[in-house]
Amino acid sequence: MSTTPEGRVDSLLDRMRALEDAVADLASRLTGLERRLVSAKDGRFAALYPAFEDRFRGSESDITGKLAVYLPDVDRLAATGGVLDIGPGRGEWLGMLRDRGVRAYGVDANAGFVARCRAKGLDVRQDDAVAHLRGLTPGSLDLVTAFHVIEHLDIEELLELVEAAHHALRAGGALLVETPNPTNLVMGACDFYNDPTHRSPLPPALIDHLFTAIGFAPVEVRHVNPPPGAPEPGTVSDPLHALLAQRLLGPQDYAVLGFRPDEG
């Protein structure tokens, strides 16, 4: 250790930085622990949630059909880093990736879903998503996915998740989320609230902005999953009828795909 004043100052600064890093790591671990404690405290509905998914989300075959639209994104993005699925639920997406030969695993806080996925031979770990992402080597993942997860988070938790995914993704990798579409008024005013753990509908422009603010670029917004009987886009000629069809029979969900740009 240097005995010069400059050397002692440099040493103190190094120790302060190390202490700051340790405090940040501890805060992250405490946040994860707090979420797990809250989940345990609210365990009654958590225990019912797998059956709730069966009733309101749709059958596993229905969901598999809907998720197939994202397979081209996997084909162009997945490489040695693989895919991490946040909140895999019944495991439809992970099962599709396994069948496609894609390296993938999931993280879920719900013990029932973890057990259900493991029974299918899927790699799913019970953990807090943000703490898990922050603990990964920076730039180690090709793709992070989260289907119908972000509507369960408050704004700070949502930002933490997006930031943690940005940390874990390689340059050129992407974060893909899907969430209910409140521009469909039936979804935004009624069906969204079938799930009492939903917080509030998230407008597409908001999620687009948050991804961009965190550092994702480019960011794509896609409207998906029109309800049964919805007219094909462009087939309704009357402007008023077209507006009503868009607002009442428009896509029930939307997806946002954000890419982590090259730092150079």
ZADODO-496577 format. One record per residue (C-alpha): residue number from 1; residue in one letter; x, z, y. Coordinates in steps of 0.05 Angstrom, whole numbers. Layout:
<node num="NUM" residu="a" u="X" w="Z" v="Y"/>
...
//
This chain:
<node num="1" residu="m" u="0" w="0" v="0"/>
<node num="2" residu="s" u="28" w="-20" v="67"/>
<node num="3" residu="t" u="47" w="37" v="115"/>
<node num="4" residu="t" u="41" w="-6" v="178"/>
<node num="5" residu="p" u="-21" w="3" v="221"/>
<node num="6" residu="e" u="-41" w="-70" v="207"/>
<node num="7" residu="g" u="-33" w="-60" v="132"/>
<node num="8" residu="r" u="-75" w="4" v="133"/>
<node num="9" residu="v" u="-130" w="-31" v="172"/>
<node num="10" residu="d" u="-130" w="-90" v="123"/>
<node num="11" residu="s" u="-133" w="-41" v="64"/>
<node num="12" residu="l" u="-192" w="-4" v="95"/>
<node num="13" residu="l" u="-229" w="-70" v="108"/>
<node num="14" residu="d" u="-218" w="-91" v="35"/>
<node num="15" residu="r" u="-246" w="-24" v="12"/>
<node num="16" residu="m" u="-306" w="-30" v="58"/>
<node num="17" residu="r" u="-321" w="-100" v="32"/>
<node num="18" residu="a" u="-317" w="-75" v="-40"/>
<node num="19" residu="l" u="-363" w="-17" v="-23"/>
<node num="20" residu="e" u="-413" w="-65" v="10"/>
<node num="21" residu="d" u="-413" w="-109" v="-52"/>
<node num="22" residu="a" u="-424" w="-48" v="-96"/>
<node num="23" residu="v" u="-482" w="-24" v="-52"/>
<node num="24" residu="a" u="-514" w="-94" v="-54"/>
<node num="25" residu="d" u="-508" w="-95" v="-130"/>
<node num="26" residu="l" u="-539" w="-26" v="-135"/>
<node num="27" residu="a" u="-596" w="-46" v="-89"/>
<node num="28" residu="s" u="-610" w="-106" v="-133"/>
<node num="29" residu="r" u="-611" w="-64" v="-196"/>
<node num="30" residu="l" u="-657" w="-12" v="-163"/>
<node num="31" residu="t" u="-705" w="-67" v="-142"/>
<node num="32" residu="g" u="-709" w="-92" v="-213"/>
<node num="33" residu="l" u="-719" w="-21" v="-239"/>
<node num="34" residu="e" u="-774" w="-9" v="-187"/>
<node num="35" residu="r" u="-811" w="-71" v="-210"/>
<node num="36" residu="r" u="-806" w="-51" v="-283"/>
<node num="37" residu="l" u="-832" w="19" v="-266"/>
<node num="38" residu="v" u="-891" w="-11" v="-228"/>
<node num="39" residu="s" u="-905" w="-57" v="-287"/>
<node num="40" residu="a" u="-905" w="2" v="-334"/>
<node num="41" residu="k" u="-951" w="42" v="-289"/>
<node num="42" residu="d" u="-1001" w="-15" v="-286"/>
<node num="43" residu="g" u="-997" w="-26" v="-361"/>
<node num="44" residu="r" u="-1072" w="-31" v="-376"/>
<node num="45" residu="f" u="-1082" w="-101" v="-348"/>
<node num="46" residu="a" u="-1012" w="-122" v="-369"/>
<node num="47" residu="a" u="-1033" w="-108" v="-441"/>
<node num="48" residu="l" u="-1096" w="-151" v="-431"/>
<node num="49" residu="y" u="-1059" w="-207" v="-396"/>
<node num="50" residu="p" u="-1043" w="-250" v="-457"/>
<node num="51" residu="a" u="-1117" w="-252" v="-475"/>
<node num="52" residu="f" u="-1134" w="-266" v="-402"/>
<node num="53" residu="e" u="-1087" w="-326" v="-403"/>
<node num="54" residu="d" u="-1122" w="-353" v="-465"/>
<node num="55" residu="r" u="-1189" w="-347" v="-429"/>
<node num="56" residu="f" u="-1173" w="-373" v="-360"/>
<node num="57" residu="r" u="-1108" w="-414" v="-364"/>
<node num="58" residu="g" u="-1131" w="-460" v="-419"/>
<node num="59" residu="s" u="-1110" w="-473" v="-491"/>
<node num="60" residu="e" u="-1037" w="-481" v="-508"/>
<node num="61" residu="s" u="-1049" w="-555" v="-523"/>
<node num="62" residu="d" u="-1082" w="-563" v="-454"/>
<node num="63" residu="i" u="-1023" w="-533" v="-419"/>
<node num="64" residu="t" u="-973" w="-573" v="-460"/>
<node num="65" residu="g" u="-1009" w="-636" v="-437"/>
<node num="66" residu="k" u="-1005" w="-615" v="-364"/>
<node num="67" residu="l" u="-932" w="-596" v="-367"/>
<node num="68" residu="a" u="-911" w="-662" v="-397"/>
<node num="69" residu="v" u="-909" w="-693" v="-327"/>
<node num="70" residu="y" u="-845" w="-653" v="-314"/>
<node num="71" residu="l" u="-806" w="-677" v="-374"/>
<node num="72" residu="p" u="-775" w="-736" v="-335"/>
<node num="73" residu="d" u="-746" w="-684" v="-286"/>
<node num="74" residu="v" u="-715" w="-647" v="-345"/>
<node num="75" residu="d" u="-686" w="-712" v="-373"/>
<node num="76" residu="r" u="-650" w="-727" v="-308"/>
<node num="77" residu="l" u="-628" w="-656" v="-291"/>
<node num="78" residu="a" u="-614" w="-617" v="-355"/>
<node num="79" residu="a" u="-542" w="-618" v="-377"/>
<node num="80" residu="t" u="-494" w="-564" v="-402"/>
<node num="81" residu="g" u="-523" w="-511" v="-356"/>
<node num="82" residu="g" u="-592" w="-516" v="-386"/>
<node num="83" residu="v" u="-660" w="-491" v="-362"/>
<node num="84" residu="l" u="-684" w="-421" v="-345"/>
<node num="85" residu="d" u="-760" w="-412" v="-345"/>
<node num="86" residu="i" u="-786" w="-353" v="-304"/>
<node num="87" residu="g" u="-849" w="-322" v="-332"/>
<node num="88" residu="p" u="-857" w="-367" v="-394"/>
<node num="89" residu="g" u="-922" w="-334" v="-415"/>
<node num="90" residu="r" u="-943" w="-362" v="-483"/>
<node num="91" residu="g" u="-881" w="-406" v="-485"/>
<node num="92" residu="e" u="-911" w="-476" v="-481"/>
<node num="93" residu="w" u="-857" w="-502" v="-435"/>
<node num="94" residu="l" u="-800" w="-472" v="-474"/>
<node num="95" residu="g" u="-829" w="-500" v="-538"/>
<node num="96" residu="m" u="-831" w="-570" v="-507"/>
<node num="97" residu="l" u="-758" w="-564" v="-485"/>
<node num="98" residu="r" u="-737" w="-539" v="-554"/>
<node num="99" residu="d" u="-771" w="-599" v="-586"/>
<node num="100" residu="r" u="-734" w="-644" v="-537"/>
<node num="101" residu="g" u="-667" w="-614" v="-555"/>
<node num="102" residu="v" u="-657" w="-582" v="-486"/>
<node num="103" residu="r" u="-619" w="-517" v="-480"/>
<node num="104" residu="a" u="-668" w="-468" v="-449"/>
<node num="105" residu="y" u="-690" w="-395" v="-448"/>
<node num="106" residu="g" u="-740" w="-352" v="-411"/>
<node num="107" residu="v" u="-745" w="-286" v="-374"/>
<node num="108" residu="d" u="-811" w="-248" v="-371"/>
<node num="109" residu="a" u="-829" w="-177" v="-350"/>
<node num="110" residu="n" u="-890" w="-174" v="-396"/>
<node num="111" residu="a" u="-871" w="-145" v="-464"/>
<node num="112" residu="g" u="-931" w="-177" v="-497"/>
<node num="113" residu="f" u="-911" w="-247" v="-476"/>
<node num="114" residu="v" u="-839" w="-234" v="-495"/>
<node num="115" residu="a" u="-860" w="-214" v="-565"/>
<node num="116" residu="r" u="-907" w="-273" v="-571"/>
<node num="117" residu="c" u="-852" w="-322" v="-551"/>
<node num="118" residu="r" u="-800" w="-290" v="-597"/>
<node num="119" residu="a" u="-849" w="-296" v="-655"/>
<node num="120" residu="k" u="-847" w="-371" v="-643"/>
<node num="121" residu="g" u="-771" w="-370" v="-647"/>
<node num="122" residu="l" u="-762" w="-378" v="-572"/>
<node num="123" residu="d" u="-706" w="-345" v="-533"/>
<node num="124" residu="v" u="-743" w="-301" v="-483"/>
<node num="125" residu="r" u="-713" w="-238" v="-452"/>
<node num="126" residu="q" u="-752" w="-181" v="-421"/>
<node num="127" residu="d" u="-721" w="-171" v="-352"/>
<node num="128" residu="d" u="-734" w="-175" v="-278"/>
<node num="129" residu="a" u="-727" w="-248" v="-256"/>
<node num="130" residu="v" u="-691" w="-236" v="-191"/>
<node num="131" residu="a" u="-641" w="-186" v="-220"/>
<node num="132" residu="h" u="-628" w="-233" v="-278"/>
<node num="133" residu="l" u="-616" w="-294" v="-233"/>
<node num="134" residu="r" u="-570" w="-254" v="-188"/>
<node num="135" residu="g" u="-530" w="-231" v="-248"/>
<node num="136" residu="l" u="-514" w="-302" v="-271"/>
<node num="137" residu="t" u="-451" w="-338" v="-253"/>
<node num="138" residu="p" u="-463" w="-378" v="-189"/>
<node num="139" residu="g" u="-478" w="-451" v="-202"/>
<node num="140" residu="s" u="-488" w="-441" v="-277"/>
<node num="141" residu="l" u="-559" w="-470" v="-286"/>
<node num="142" residu="d" u="-584" w="-541" v="-282"/>
<node num="143" residu="l" u="-658" w="-524" v="-272"/>
<node num="144" residu="v" u="-700" w="-462" v="-258"/>
<node num="145" residu="t" u="-775" w="-468" v="-271"/>
<node num="146" residu="a" u="-833" w="-422" v="-254"/>
<node num="147" residu="f" u="-903" w="-444" v="-271"/>
<node num="148" residu="h" u="-958" w="-402" v="-239"/>
<node num="149" residu="v" u="-912" w="-345" v="-220"/>
<node num="150" residu="i" u="-902" w="-346" v="-145"/>
<node num="151" residu="e" u="-975" w="-332" v="-128"/>
<node num="152" residu="h" u="-964" w="-263" v="-160"/>
<node num="153" residu="l" u="-909" w="-245" v="-110"/>
<node num="154" residu="d" u="-910" w="-218" v="-39"/>
<node num="155" residu="i" u="-870" w="-257" v="12"/>
<node num="156" residu="e" u="-806" w="-216" v="6"/>
<node num="157" residu="e" u="-807" w="-221" v="-70"/>
<node num="158" residu="l" u="-819" w="-296" v="-64"/>
<node num="159" residu="l" u="-760" w="-305" v="-17"/>
<node num="160" residu="e" u="-716" w="-263" v="-63"/>
<node num="161" residu="l" u="-735" w="-307" v="-122"/>
<node num="162" residu="v" u="-720" w="-372" v="-85"/>
<node num="163" residu="e" u="-654" w="-344" v="-59"/>
<node num="164" residu="a" u="-633" w="-319" v="-128"/>
<node num="165" residu="a" u="-650" w="-387" v="-159"/>
<node num="166" residu="h" u="-608" w="-421" v="-106"/>
<node num="167" residu="h" u="-550" w="-375" v="-124"/>
<node num="168" residu="a" u="-555" w="-391" v="-198"/>
<node num="169" residu="l" u="-564" w="-467" v="-193"/>
<node num="170" residu="r" u="-507" w="-517" v="-193"/>
<node num="171" residu="a" u="-501" w="-569" v="-138"/>
<node num="172" residu="g" u="-553" w="-622" v="-154"/>
<node num="173" residu="g" u="-593" w="-573" v="-196"/>
<node num="174" residu="a" u="-665" w="-557" v="-178"/>
<node num="175" residu="l" u="-718" w="-504" v="-173"/>
<node num="176" residu="l" u="-787" w="-526" v="-197"/>
<node num="177" residu="v" u="-849" w="-484" v="-184"/>
<node num="178" residu="e" u="-923" w="-498" v="-196"/>
<node num="179" residu="t" u="-979" w="-458" v="-164"/>
<node num="180" residu="p" u="-1054" w="-464" v="-150"/>
<node num="181" residu="n" u="-1071" w="-513" v="-94"/>
<node num="182" residu="p" u="-1112" w="-481" v="-38"/>
<node num="183" residu="t" u="-1126" w="-548" v="-6"/>
<node num="184" residu="n" u="-1176" w="-555" v="-63"/>
<node num="185" residu="l" u="-1230" w="-510" v="-33"/>
<node num="186" residu="v" u="-1260" w="-490" v="-100"/>
<node num="187" residu="m" u="-1192" w="-466" v="-122"/>
<node num="188" residu="g" u="-1172" w="-434" v="-55"/>
<node num="189" residu="a" u="-1238" w="-398" v="-44"/>
<node num="190" residu="c" u="-1260" w="-379" v="-115"/>
<node num="191" residu="d" u="-1221" w="-397" v="-177"/>
<node num="192" residu="f" u="-1155" w="-370" v="-150"/>
<node num="193" residu="y" u="-1185" w="-300" v="-152"/>
<node num="194" residu="n" u="-1203" w="-302" v="-226"/>
<node num="195" residu="d" u="-1135" w="-270" v="-235"/>
<node num="196" residu="p" u="-1135" w="-201" v="-201"/>
<node num="197" residu="t" u="-1058" w="-201" v="-200"/>
<node num="198" residu="h" u="-1057" w="-261" v="-153"/>
<node num="199" residu="r" u="-1038" w="-241" v="-83"/>
<node num="200" residu="s" u="-1061" w="-297" v="-37"/>
<node num="201" residu="p" u="-1063" w="-373" v="-40"/>
<node num="202" residu="l" u="-999" w="-408" v="-17"/>
<node num="203" residu="p" u="-1007" w="-471" v="25"/>
<node num="204" residu="p" u="-960" w="-528" v="3"/>
<node num="205" residu="a" u="-929" w="-533" v="72"/>
<node num="206" residu="l" u="-909" w="-460" v="69"/>
<node num="207" residu="i" u="-871" w="-466" v="3"/>
<node num="208" residu="d" u="-839" w="-531" v="27"/>
<node num="209" residu="h" u="-815" w="-495" v="89"/>
<node num="210" residu="l" u="-789" w="-434" v="51"/>
<node num="211" residu="f" u="-749" w="-477" v="2"/>
<node num="212" residu="t" u="-719" w="-515" v="61"/>
<node num="213" residu="a" u="-703" w="-451" v="99"/>
<node num="214" residu="i" u="-666" w="-422" v="38"/>
<node num="215" residu="g" u="-623" w="-484" v="34"/>
<node num="216" residu="f" u="-657" w="-532" v="-15"/>
<node num="217" residu="a" u="-655" w="-605" v="4"/>
<node num="218" residu="p" u="-689" w="-651" v="-9"/>
<node num="219" residu="v" u="-755" w="-617" v="-25"/>
<node num="220" residu="e" u="-812" w="-654" v="-60"/>
<node num="221" residu="v" u="-885" w="-632" v="-60"/>
<node num="222" residu="r" u="-929" w="-661" v="-115"/>
<node num="223" residu="h" u="-1004" w="-651" v="-125"/>
<node num="224" residu="v" u="-1023" w="-646" v="-198"/>
<node num="225" residu="n" u="-1079" w="-630" v="-247"/>
<node num="226" residu="p" u="-1143" w="-659" v="-217"/>
<node num="227" residu="p" u="-1206" w="-627" v="-246"/>
<node num="228" residu="p" u="-1248" w="-663" v="-298"/>
<node num="229" residu="g" u="-1293" w="-716" v="-267"/>
<node num="230" residu="a" u="-1250" w="-724" v="-204"/>
<node num="231" residu="p" u="-1252" w="-795" v="-176"/>
<node num="232" residu="e" u="-1188" w="-835" v="-178"/>
<node num="233" residu="p" u="-1151" w="-836" v="-111"/>
<node num="234" residu="g" u="-1173" w="-894" v="-67"/>
<node num="235" residu="t" u="-1238" w="-907" v="-105"/>
<node num="236" residu="v" u="-1283" w="-872" v="-55"/>
<node num="237" residu="s" u="-1293" w="-918" v="6"/>
<node num="238" residu="d" u="-1338" w="-876" v="50"/>
<node num="239" residu="p" u="-1294" w="-831" v="94"/>
<node num="240" residu="l" u="-1339" w="-770" v="90"/>
<node num="241" residu="h" u="-1347" w="-776" v="14"/>
<node num="242" residu="a" u="-1272" w="-787" v="8"/>
<node num="243" residu="l" u="-1258" w="-723" v="48"/>
<node num="244" residu="l" u="-1308" w="-683" v="6"/>
<node num="245" residu="a" u="-1278" w="-710" v="-58"/>
<node num="246" residu="q" u="-1208" w="-691" v="-34"/>
<node num="247" residu="r" u="-1228" w="-620" v="-14"/>
<node num="248" residu="l" u="-1274" w="-604" v="-73"/>
<node num="249" residu="l" u="-1247" w="-648" v="-129"/>
<node num="250" residu="g" u="-1174" w="-654" v="-108"/>
<node num="251" residu="p" u="-1115" w="-632" v="-151"/>
<node num="252" residu="q" u="-1122" w="-560" v="-174"/>
<node num="253" residu="d" u="-1047" w="-546" v="-171"/>
<node num="254" residu="y" u="-985" w="-570" v="-135"/>
<node num="255" residu="a" u="-912" w="-569" v="-152"/>
<node num="256" residu="v" u="-851" w="-562" v="-108"/>
<node num="257" residu="l" u="-783" w="-588" v="-131"/>
<node num="258" residu="g" u="-724" w="-567" v="-89"/>
<node num="259" residu="f" u="-652" w="-590" v="-101"/>
<node num="260" residu="r" u="-590" w="-549" v="-86"/>
<node num="261" residu="p" u="-547" w="-596" v="-44"/>
<node num="262" residu="d" u="-472" w="-608" v="-52"/>
<node num="263" residu="e" u="-436" w="-557" v="-8"/>
<node num="264" residu="g" u="-386" w="-610" v="10"/>
//
